[in-house]
């Protein structure tokens, strides 16, 4: 029994039919893709131009007001993040420690993953010390060392605790922190400073053991006192002359 031959397919005809049926949808999809490419290219061009302008303005800024202008005009740019840090430093140089900490806190809130976030926290702790709030500064140094153990600021935060603890006469705690720096960060620059501080620190004065009391021996069991040495023989008197 002869087998039936498969019907021939006209690929060109099927393609034309498919195009005639879906040409509107295809055109819309192509238009959307094209507009997306144009929008992305335009945004990258705009962002690059804006970042360049922000960097140029930051390079010419010298005062706190000029740093604030960079932040206001070019927020969410790398230059604006740097401007927060420079503004805080300018405020600190004017002894406006509370304002500097407010600026640094804003920087940390806006850029929590910034590579200088731990440095900003260190600056906040130093400002608290300048304000005389040593307990708050000590707590912040402890938080930095705990939250950023692998950063370059971790041994610095530990040593900053040592200076505060020494002022509080907590030498034992200070010694333990120096030993931690020498153990965990022995290859860092701060290991030498930790060693020097450890040499200067003295352990807390603790009452040492008193002089040992001699054992009380009953008189009957006590050994007899050593015999007195015999008196030295006296030379005979010289003979009398006649």
Order of alpha helices (4+ residues) and beta strands (2+ residues): alpha-alpha-alpha-alpha-alpha-alpha-alpha-alpha-alpha
